[in-house]
Amino acid sequence: MRTRGPVRLQVMGPPQRWCTITIVAPDGAELVNCELRGRGDPDLRAVDDVAQVALLAKRLGGHVTLRTPAPRLRELLELAGLGAC
């Protein structure tokens, strides 16, 4: 029987704000403002979240804007082809 070494728990800090997402109506009115938050650096799940909101906004005839996106999130959005959000 093989024994394992000590288990290390990784303690993560509080959630960080990655960006503020705004859904903008076709007439320019801001419909929804929400913050995208998470622990550590943004990952592809955050990109998926932005893409889902952007798709919803497009279906409503509007668009999304991102305010003060974290540098890592901006890089991932560019990589995924969503840099225009």
Residue pairs with C-beta under 8 A, 6 or more apart in sequence:
12 39
12 40
13 39
14 39
15 37
15 38
15 39
16 37
16 38
16 39
16 40
16 70
17 35
17 36
17 37
17 68
17 70
18 36
18 37
18 38
18 42
18 46
18 69
18 70
18 73
19 35
19 36
19 50
19 66
19 67
19 68
19 69
19 70
19 73
20 33
20 34
20 35
20 36
20 66
20 67
20 68
21 32
21 33
21 34
21 35
21 36
21 50
21 53
21 64
21 65
21 66
22 30
22 32
22 33
22 64
22 65
22 66
22 67
23 30
23 31
23 32
23 53
23 56
23 57
23 60
23 62
23 63
23 64
24 30
24 31
24 57
24 62
24 63
24 64
24 65
25 31
25 60
25 61
25 62
26 60
26 61
26 62
31 60
31 62
34 53
36 42
36 46
36 49
36 50
36 73
38 45
38 46
41 70
41 72
42 70
42 72
42 73
42 76
43 76
44 76
44 80
46 73
46 76
47 73
47 76
47 77
47 80
47 82
50 64
50 66
50 73
50 77
50 82
50 85
51 80
51 82
53 64
54 63
54 64
54 82
54 85
57 63
57 64
64 85
65 85
66 77
66 85
69 77
74 83
77 83
77 85
